[in-house]
């Protein structure tokens, strides 16, 4: 039996981030394919009859061919346990992605070689930089006509603000894509297209002297010259600098053709960090501590529609998690039994007996756990937290059937606790608003209300354009402010009060009129309400 330190050392927990359509879900499945977690890859639904991707499990994901919820997948490769978190690429679901990034130790960033760094990728990069999350970069779609590699490297370095260290370099592009140069080994790996679902692509590795006299010799010499130019200006790779977010290893390939994927998988094992310390309000928790600690970073209801379940996703931060053990939920001060814990391969589950730092555990529960909850063996800790941002679109929700009002209320409570969409109720409880960052979030909410909860609902436009959570130095000051604005104060899923604005200029006016009130663009969940001014 391995020690706790050995179990920690062989774990890697990382998220895959990208702009929509950069190839994130395709690369996710190829990684699973290479690790042996699956035996045949799906592909993004493009025409009738094709398989759905294994990481997309909602009906709406299968219908639209996009990921709208983060997925957790555990696999083993070269004696290591890899916990992969596939995040939504669409900007409307950025909050879910931000919360997932609090649960990982590294990020694998996918760049579309034709488009470079796009808007959603830029936002995710900013989150990673703020947390000093190490980033491995994979430039995808080199089998297409794309931008020049040197141009992409310049853009990456400017945006990331850190040096890029090439681990591989492309030989040509599009129809003239011949493969990549392995920078460390000074070898050439040749490319053969069309190996979408095969475990082993027919790539061959040669020394430079073996290929420079072939038909692709000129392209190989040009690529080598480019690589030498980049390496001359780049620092030598430093694992310490990478772990501190001060360097980014760079790979090129074609995920759909299964080319360059194994190199990325090997890099995750060889250089990505094992589970790291995690800050709590009270102290920093080391991953090698013997006592269990964990944090709930995601809630998902109805992954199994037949059982109407509710799963809390817990990142193990320290110690050994055990089945049927009792743990303290520090928000409530109550003990909870870890009955029927599971690990994941997207919607597929496997019962587990124990888990170690870096692992993601699914714990079925009936509302006892909320986003941001800290679980411990007994120590009253509160891990720093999960962000909730002020929505930018608000719509009123109602239904035609008055007999389903209670059912709607219960469904919205669950969706709000998941963080799938933000739910606000006025002080009387009569008016319910949904808050989101894009129209697609509303579409998903309506779809889930109809299919998962049996509540067909309708949405109506409102005059509200933004919100700010409110706080004050004393409860009396906050109560006074709330009583003066009964039509503008709404409470979210955890009863945190927010003031809703019809115009942006209102914020300046209200702030001047009520100097004792603090207005917050972000609410940070740490098992008890904490507000951060942005």
PLY file of the C-alpha trace (Angstrom):
ply
format ascii 1.0
element vertex 534
property float x
property float y
property float z
element edge 533
property int vertex1
property int vertex2
end_header
0.00 0.00 0.00
1.37 3.39 -1.00
1.88 6.13 1.55
-0.11 9.36 1.48
2.95 11.18 0.12
3.35 8.62 -2.67
-0.33 8.84 -3.60
-0.11 12.63 -3.73
3.07 12.52 -5.84
1.42 10.44 -8.55
-1.60 12.70 -8.99
-2.14 15.50 -11.48
-5.28 17.62 -11.44
-5.76 19.97 -14.38
-8.40 21.81 -16.39
-8.64 22.16 -20.15
-9.43 25.73 -21.21
-10.03 27.30 -24.60
-12.27 29.47 -26.73
-15.27 27.64 -28.28
-14.39 25.49 -31.30
-10.66 25.45 -30.60
-10.81 21.67 -30.23
-11.06 21.33 -26.46
-13.56 18.49 -26.35
-11.77 16.64 -29.14
-8.44 16.84 -27.31
-10.14 15.75 -24.09
-11.32 12.55 -25.72
-7.97 11.88 -27.35
-6.30 12.14 -23.95
-8.83 9.64 -22.60
-8.16 7.43 -25.60
-4.39 7.43 -25.09
-4.75 6.72 -21.38
-7.01 3.75 -22.06
-9.98 5.30 -20.25
-12.06 4.89 -23.44
-11.48 2.67 -26.47
-13.13 4.68 -29.23
-13.41 8.44 -29.42
-16.61 10.34 -30.06
-16.57 13.59 -31.93
-18.49 16.82 -31.73
-21.90 16.28 -33.29
-21.77 17.67 -36.80
-24.26 15.53 -38.67
-26.98 13.00 -38.00
-25.80 9.63 -36.80
-22.44 10.63 -35.35
-21.50 9.79 -31.79
-21.75 12.36 -29.05
-18.61 13.28 -27.16
-18.15 11.38 -23.92
-17.73 14.56 -21.88
-21.05 16.07 -23.05
-23.94 14.44 -21.19
-26.82 16.95 -21.17
-29.45 16.71 -23.91
-28.86 20.31 -24.93
-25.11 19.62 -25.28
-25.83 16.72 -27.62
-28.32 18.78 -29.62
-26.09 21.81 -30.11
-22.66 20.15 -30.17
-21.26 22.39 -27.41
-20.22 21.90 -23.80
-22.36 23.86 -21.34
-21.34 22.16 -18.08
-17.96 21.20 -16.72
-17.17 17.50 -16.62
-14.83 15.52 -14.38
-12.86 12.59 -15.72
-10.30 10.44 -13.90
-7.82 8.29 -15.79
-4.55 6.46 -15.18
-1.45 6.80 -17.33
2.10 5.64 -16.69
1.33 4.83 -13.08
-0.15 8.28 -12.42
-3.73 9.31 -11.67
-4.89 12.21 -13.83
-7.97 14.18 -12.81
-9.13 16.07 -15.89
-11.75 18.82 -15.64
-13.28 19.72 -19.00
-14.77 23.20 -18.84
-17.38 24.98 -20.99
-15.77 27.06 -23.69
-18.74 29.38 -24.26
-18.42 32.72 -22.47
-22.00 32.51 -21.17
-20.81 29.77 -18.80
-17.61 31.45 -17.69
-18.61 31.41 -14.00
-18.63 27.61 -13.99
-15.18 27.61 -15.58
-13.82 30.13 -13.05
-14.98 27.94 -10.19
-13.46 24.83 -11.74
-10.12 26.64 -12.03
-10.05 27.01 -8.24
-9.95 23.20 -7.96
-6.95 22.45 -10.22
-3.17 22.66 -9.98
-2.52 23.30 -13.69
-4.28 24.22 -16.92
-3.95 22.88 -20.45
-4.73 25.75 -22.81
-5.76 24.97 -26.38
-5.16 27.58 -29.06
-6.74 27.43 -32.51
-3.71 27.92 -34.78
-5.82 29.90 -37.27
-7.26 32.34 -34.71
-4.65 32.66 -31.99
-5.78 33.87 -28.59
-9.49 34.69 -28.63
-11.71 36.60 -26.21
-12.83 33.76 -23.93
-9.32 32.32 -23.78
-8.02 35.72 -22.74
-10.44 35.88 -19.81
-9.43 32.41 -18.66
-5.75 33.32 -18.95
-6.37 36.28 -16.64
-7.95 33.96 -14.06
-4.99 31.57 -14.29
-2.48 34.40 -13.98
-4.26 35.80 -10.93
-3.94 32.38 -9.25
-0.45 31.71 -10.70
-1.79 28.50 -12.23
0.81 26.79 -14.46
-0.29 26.66 -18.12
0.72 24.12 -20.75
-0.10 25.44 -24.23
-1.22 23.24 -27.14
-1.57 24.89 -30.55
-4.18 22.84 -32.38
-5.32 22.36 -36.00
-1.90 22.50 -37.64
-3.30 20.30 -40.42
-5.19 23.37 -41.65
-4.08 26.64 -43.22
-3.23 28.66 -40.13
-1.09 31.51 -38.86
2.70 31.30 -38.83
4.16 29.74 -35.67
6.52 32.64 -34.98
3.55 35.03 -35.09
1.62 32.83 -32.66
4.55 32.65 -30.24
4.87 36.45 -30.24
1.16 36.81 -29.48
1.26 34.18 -26.73
4.18 35.85 -25.00
2.58 39.28 -25.19
-0.73 38.09 -23.78
0.59 35.68 -21.18
3.35 38.07 -20.11
5.72 35.12 -19.62
8.24 33.31 -21.83
7.04 30.50 -24.10
9.33 27.44 -24.16
8.77 25.26 -27.27
8.79 21.54 -26.57
7.80 20.84 -30.18
7.78 22.89 -33.38
5.62 22.42 -36.51
6.96 21.51 -39.92
4.70 23.35 -42.33
0.93 23.63 -42.06
-2.28 22.58 -43.81
-1.71 20.23 -46.74
2.02 20.73 -46.25
2.00 19.83 -42.55
4.72 17.19 -42.29
4.95 16.78 -38.52
6.84 18.34 -35.62
10.38 18.65 -34.35
10.96 17.42 -30.80
13.03 20.28 -29.38
14.65 18.30 -26.57
15.54 15.19 -28.58
16.31 16.93 -31.90
14.16 14.42 -33.75
11.36 14.65 -36.29
7.96 13.02 -35.85
6.16 12.70 -39.16
2.45 13.33 -39.60
-0.14 11.10 -41.30
-3.73 12.45 -41.50
-6.96 10.58 -41.00
-6.39 8.71 -37.74
-9.38 10.11 -35.92
-10.32 7.16 -33.71
-7.16 5.06 -33.68
-5.17 4.64 -30.51
-1.81 4.69 -32.25
-1.29 6.94 -35.25
1.32 5.79 -37.80
3.75 8.55 -36.88
7.42 7.74 -37.20
10.40 9.31 -35.46
13.60 10.08 -37.35
16.82 11.94 -36.79
17.43 15.09 -38.83
19.95 13.40 -41.09
17.38 10.77 -42.04
14.77 13.20 -43.32
16.51 16.30 -44.65
17.05 14.63 -48.02
13.40 13.66 -48.45
10.72 15.62 -50.30
9.93 17.47 -47.08
13.58 18.25 -46.40
13.30 21.99 -47.17
10.29 22.37 -44.86
12.15 20.53 -42.10
15.22 22.76 -42.47
13.03 25.88 -42.38
11.25 24.64 -39.27
14.56 23.87 -37.58
15.80 27.38 -38.34
12.63 28.87 -36.81
12.94 26.66 -33.74
16.58 27.62 -33.21
15.59 31.29 -33.48
12.89 30.89 -30.81
15.08 28.82 -28.50
17.88 31.40 -28.76
15.60 34.06 -27.27
13.73 31.81 -24.85
15.06 30.82 -21.42
15.87 27.21 -20.69
12.89 25.35 -19.34
12.65 25.52 -15.55
10.15 23.32 -13.73
10.17 25.73 -10.81
9.39 28.70 -13.07
6.65 26.72 -14.79
5.05 25.72 -11.47
5.10 29.36 -10.39
3.33 30.42 -13.60
6.44 32.13 -15.05
6.89 29.89 -18.12
4.58 28.01 -20.45
5.67 24.85 -22.33
4.44 24.88 -25.93
3.28 21.99 -28.13
1.88 21.83 -31.67
-0.38 19.20 -33.21
-3.74 18.15 -34.58
-6.09 16.72 -31.97
-8.64 15.44 -34.49
-5.87 13.44 -36.18
-4.52 12.20 -32.86
-1.17 13.88 -33.53
0.81 15.52 -30.73
-1.61 14.27 -28.07
0.67 11.73 -26.41
3.39 14.37 -26.00
0.95 16.55 -24.07
-0.12 13.61 -21.93
3.52 12.78 -21.16
4.18 16.41 -20.24
1.29 16.39 -17.77
2.90 13.40 -16.04
6.50 14.61 -16.30
6.31 18.31 -15.47
2.83 19.29 -14.20
2.72 19.85 -10.42
1.31 17.35 -7.96
-1.41 18.66 -5.57
-0.38 21.96 -4.02
-1.08 23.72 -0.66
-4.41 25.51 -0.42
-5.07 28.73 1.53
-7.86 28.86 4.09
-9.00 31.84 6.15
-7.35 30.34 9.19
-4.10 29.00 7.66
-2.55 27.35 4.61
-3.31 23.63 4.35
-0.50 21.44 3.03
-1.51 18.57 0.73
0.64 16.09 2.68
-1.17 16.68 6.00
-2.66 13.50 7.43
-6.07 14.97 8.35
-8.68 15.12 5.58
-9.81 18.45 4.15
-11.81 19.12 1.00
-13.82 21.84 -0.71
-17.04 21.71 -2.75
-16.38 23.50 -6.05
-19.34 22.23 -8.08
-22.91 21.02 -7.51
-24.74 19.12 -10.22
-28.30 17.88 -10.09
-29.90 15.21 -12.28
-26.76 13.72 -13.81
-28.80 10.53 -13.57
-32.37 11.57 -14.55
-33.76 8.25 -13.34
-32.76 8.96 -9.76
-33.00 12.78 -9.61
-29.70 12.84 -7.77
-27.68 15.79 -6.49
-23.91 15.41 -6.52
-21.40 17.61 -4.71
-17.99 17.60 -6.40
-15.31 17.76 -3.72
-11.64 18.49 -4.37
-9.57 16.55 -1.82
-7.05 19.06 -0.47
-5.24 16.98 2.14
-5.31 13.64 3.91
-7.16 10.49 2.89
-10.87 10.58 2.11
-12.69 7.44 3.25
-16.03 5.93 2.37
-18.60 6.09 5.20
-16.37 8.37 7.29
-17.98 11.34 9.02
-16.76 14.82 8.17
-17.48 18.28 9.52
-19.24 20.77 7.21
-17.76 23.94 8.66
-20.49 26.23 7.30
-23.19 24.49 9.36
-21.08 22.92 12.10
-22.78 19.58 11.39
-21.27 16.19 10.59
-22.07 14.43 7.31
-21.45 10.78 6.47
-19.58 10.18 3.21
-21.91 7.49 1.96
-21.72 6.18 -1.63
-18.83 8.38 -2.88
-17.98 8.06 -6.58
-15.30 8.97 -9.10
-16.20 10.06 -12.62
-15.67 9.55 -16.29
-18.10 12.32 -17.26
-21.57 10.92 -16.45
-20.23 7.42 -15.82
-19.54 6.74 -12.16
-17.56 4.24 -10.18
-17.96 3.66 -6.45
-14.77 4.33 -4.51
-13.52 3.44 -1.05
-10.95 6.21 -0.67
-9.40 9.20 -2.40
-6.26 11.28 -2.04
-5.14 14.91 -2.47
-5.96 16.12 -5.97
-8.77 13.63 -6.51
-12.31 14.76 -7.28
-14.95 12.92 -5.25
-18.65 12.96 -6.03
-20.80 12.82 -2.92
-24.56 12.32 -3.32
-26.53 14.52 -0.92
-29.94 16.14 -0.58
-28.93 19.76 -0.12
-26.62 19.37 2.88
-23.66 20.66 0.83
-23.39 23.97 -1.02
-20.85 25.54 -3.33
-17.80 26.65 -1.37
-18.39 24.34 1.60
-15.31 23.10 3.41
-15.26 19.54 4.77
-12.70 18.47 7.36
-11.93 15.71 9.81
-12.88 18.16 12.55
-10.81 21.33 12.27
-12.95 24.47 11.67
-11.38 25.65 8.41
-12.85 27.76 5.62
-11.13 27.46 2.26
-10.96 30.62 0.23
-13.33 30.65 -2.37
-15.50 30.28 -5.28
-16.46 33.43 -7.20
-19.96 34.54 -8.16
-20.08 37.59 -10.42
-22.90 40.10 -10.80
-25.09 39.06 -13.77
-25.55 41.34 -16.74
-29.00 40.16 -17.93
-32.10 39.66 -15.80
-35.38 37.99 -16.76
-38.54 37.33 -14.80
-39.72 33.74 -14.63
-43.27 32.45 -14.30
-45.45 29.49 -15.25
-49.04 29.07 -16.46
-49.93 26.21 -14.13
-50.41 27.53 -10.55
-50.28 23.92 -9.30
-46.58 23.81 -10.20
-45.46 26.93 -8.34
-43.98 24.87 -5.51
-42.26 22.60 -8.03
-40.80 25.63 -9.82
-39.52 27.06 -6.55
-37.77 23.79 -5.69
-36.26 23.51 -9.18
-34.94 27.07 -9.14
-33.48 26.54 -5.68
-31.47 23.59 -7.01
-30.34 25.42 -10.15
-29.31 28.42 -8.05
-27.37 26.27 -5.61
-25.60 24.61 -8.53
-24.51 27.99 -9.85
-25.96 26.98 -13.25
-27.81 30.29 -13.25
-28.29 32.92 -10.58
-31.71 33.10 -8.95
-32.93 36.23 -7.16
-36.12 36.70 -5.12
-37.50 39.99 -3.88
-38.01 40.51 -0.16
-41.61 39.34 -0.37
-40.66 36.17 -2.25
-43.32 36.83 -4.89
-41.05 37.96 -7.72
-38.35 35.62 -9.04
-35.63 36.77 -11.44
-32.98 34.79 -13.24
-29.61 36.44 -13.73
-27.14 35.40 -16.43
-24.26 36.55 -18.62
-25.71 35.44 -21.94
-28.89 34.22 -23.60
-27.61 30.66 -23.83
-27.73 30.36 -20.04
-31.46 31.12 -20.13
-31.97 28.56 -22.90
-30.26 25.90 -20.82
-32.23 26.84 -17.69
-35.57 26.58 -19.53
-34.53 23.30 -21.12
-33.58 21.83 -17.76
-36.73 23.09 -16.06
-38.83 21.42 -18.73
-37.01 18.10 -19.10
-35.44 17.50 -15.68
-38.09 19.00 -13.41
-41.24 18.84 -15.53
-41.88 22.57 -15.18
-42.42 24.42 -18.49
-41.59 28.03 -17.67
-41.59 31.35 -19.50
-39.19 34.27 -19.25
-39.97 37.98 -19.55
-37.67 40.92 -20.11
-36.99 43.29 -17.20
-35.59 46.79 -16.90
-32.69 45.66 -14.71
-29.24 45.82 -16.27
-26.84 44.96 -13.46
-26.63 44.15 -9.76
-24.36 44.65 -6.77
-24.35 42.67 -3.58
-24.60 44.99 -0.58
-23.04 44.96 2.87
-22.50 47.38 5.73
-20.41 47.69 8.87
-23.43 46.93 11.07
-26.64 44.95 10.58
-28.64 48.05 11.49
-27.17 50.07 8.63
-27.83 47.30 6.16
-31.41 46.83 7.42
-32.06 50.55 7.02
-30.84 50.52 3.43
-32.91 47.42 2.59
-36.07 48.94 4.08
-35.67 52.07 1.94
-35.45 50.09 -1.32
-38.06 47.31 -1.18
-38.47 47.11 -4.96
-34.78 46.90 -5.70
-33.46 44.47 -3.08
-33.35 40.82 -4.09
-31.78 37.84 -2.34
-29.77 35.20 -4.18
-29.60 31.43 -3.59
-27.74 31.85 -0.28
-29.91 34.78 0.89
-27.22 37.35 0.17
-28.90 40.73 -0.50
-28.29 42.48 -3.81
-29.41 45.84 -5.20
-30.60 45.71 -8.82
-29.93 48.70 -11.08
-31.79 49.85 -14.17
-28.88 51.98 -15.40
-25.15 51.95 -14.74
-25.24 55.58 -13.61
-27.54 54.65 -10.74
-24.65 52.98 -8.96
-22.76 56.28 -8.62
-25.85 58.07 -7.33
-26.76 55.42 -4.75
-23.14 55.15 -3.59
-23.07 58.89 -2.87
-26.44 58.82 -1.10
-25.53 55.82 1.08
-21.81 56.10 1.91
-22.13 53.52 4.70
-23.18 50.82 2.21
-20.61 48.80 0.26
-21.54 47.58 -3.22
-19.84 44.43 -4.52
-19.49 43.11 -8.05
-18.40 39.70 -6.81
-19.57 37.42 -4.06
-17.06 34.87 -2.87
-18.45 31.70 -1.36
-16.37 30.31 1.50
-19.03 28.40 3.37
-20.23 31.66 4.87
-20.92 34.91 3.06
-17.88 36.92 2.07
-17.98 39.89 -0.27
-15.11 41.27 -2.29
-15.06 44.75 -3.77
-13.90 44.81 -7.40
0 1
1 2
2 3
3 4
4 5
5 6
6 7
7 8
8 9
9 10
10 11
11 12
12 13
13 14
14 15
15 16
16 17
17 18
18 19
19 20
20 21
21 22
22 23
23 24
24 25
25 26
26 27
27 28
28 29
29 30
30 31
31 32
32 33
33 34
34 35
35 36
36 37
37 38
38 39
39 40
40 41
41 42
42 43
43 44
44 45
45 46
46 47
47 48
48 49
49 50
50 51
51 52
52 53
53 54
54 55
55 56
56 57
57 58
58 59
59 60
60 61
61 62
62 63
63 64
64 65
65 66
66 67
67 68
68 69
69 70
70 71
71 72
72 73
73 74
74 75
75 76
76 77
77 78
78 79
79 80
80 81
81 82
82 83
83 84
84 85
85 86
86 87
87 88
88 89
89 90
90 91
91 92
92 93
93 94
94 95
95 96
96 97
97 98
98 99
99 100
100 101
101 102
102 103
103 104
104 105
105 106
106 107
107 108
108 109
109 110
110 111
111 112
112 113
113 114
114 115
115 116
116 117
117 118
118 119
119 120
120 121
121 122
122 123
123 124
124 125
125 126
126 127
127 128
128 129
129 130
130 131
131 132
132 133
133 134
134 135
135 136
136 137
137 138
138 139
139 140
140 141
141 142
142 143
143 144
144 145
145 146
146 147
147 148
148 149
149 150
150 151
151 152
152 153
153 154
154 155
155 156
156 157
157 158
158 159
159 160
160 161
161 162
162 163
163 164
164 165
165 166
166 167
167 168
168 169
169 170
170 171
171 172
172 173
173 174
174 175
175 176
176 177
177 178
178 179
179 180
180 181
181 182
182 183
183 184
184 185
185 186
186 187
187 188
188 189
189 190
190 191
191 192
192 193
193 194
194 195
195 196
196 197
197 198
198 199
199 200
200 201
201 202
202 203
203 204
204 205
205 206
206 207
207 208
208 209
209 210
210 211
211 212
212 213
213 214
214 215
215 216
216 217
217 218
218 219
219 220
220 221
221 222
222 223
223 224
224 225
225 226
226 227
227 228
228 229
229 230
230 231
231 232
232 233
233 234
234 235
235 236
236 237
237 238
238 239
239 240
240 241
241 242
242 243
243 244
244 245
245 246
246 247
247 248
248 249
249 250
250 251
251 252
252 253
253 254
254 255
255 256
256 257
257 258
258 259
259 260
260 261
261 262
262 263
263 264
264 265
265 266
266 267
267 268
268 269
269 270
270 271
271 272
272 273
273 274
274 275
275 276
276 277
277 278
278 279
279 280
280 281
281 282
282 283
283 284
284 285
285 286
286 287
287 288
288 289
289 290
290 291
291 292
292 293
293 294
294 295
295 296
296 297
297 298
298 299
299 300
300 301
301 302
302 303
303 304
304 305
305 306
306 307
307 308
308 309
309 310
310 311
311 312
312 313
313 314
314 315
315 316
316 317
317 318
318 319
319 320
320 321
321 322
322 323
323 324
324 325
325 326
326 327
327 328
328 329
329 330
330 331
331 332
332 333
333 334
334 335
335 336
336 337
337 338
338 339
339 340
340 341
341 342
342 343
343 344
344 345
345 346
346 347
347 348
348 349
349 350
350 351
351 352
352 353
353 354
354 355
355 356
356 357
357 358
358 359
359 360
360 361
361 362
362 363
363 364
364 365
365 366
366 367
367 368
368 369
369 370
370 371
371 372
372 373
373 374
374 375
375 376
376 377
377 378
378 379
379 380
380 381
381 382
382 383
383 384
384 385
385 386
386 387
387 388
388 389
389 390
390 391
391 392
392 393
393 394
394 395
395 396
396 397
397 398
398 399
399 400
400 401
401 402
402 403
403 404
404 405
405 406
406 407
407 408
408 409
409 410
410 411
411 412
412 413
413 414
414 415
415 416
416 417
417 418
418 419
419 420
420 421
421 422
422 423
423 424
424 425
425 426
426 427
427 428
428 429
429 430
430 431
431 432
432 433
433 434
434 435
435 436
436 437
437 438
438 439
439 440
440 441
441 442
442 443
443 444
444 445
445 446
446 447
447 448
448 449
449 450
450 451
451 452
452 453
453 454
454 455
455 456
456 457
457 458
458 459
459 460
460 461
461 462
462 463
463 464
464 465
465 466
466 467
467 468
468 469
469 470
470 471
471 472
472 473
473 474
474 475
475 476
476 477
477 478
478 479
479 480
480 481
481 482
482 483
483 484
484 485
485 486
486 487
487 488
488 489
489 490
490 491
491 492
492 493
493 494
494 495
495 496
496 497
497 498
498 499
499 500
500 501
501 502
502 503
503 504
504 505
505 506
506 507
507 508
508 509
509 510
510 511
511 512
512 513
513 514
514 515
515 516
516 517
517 518
518 519
519 520
520 521
521 522
522 523
523 524
524 525
525 526
526 527
527 528
528 529
529 530
530 531
531 532
532 533
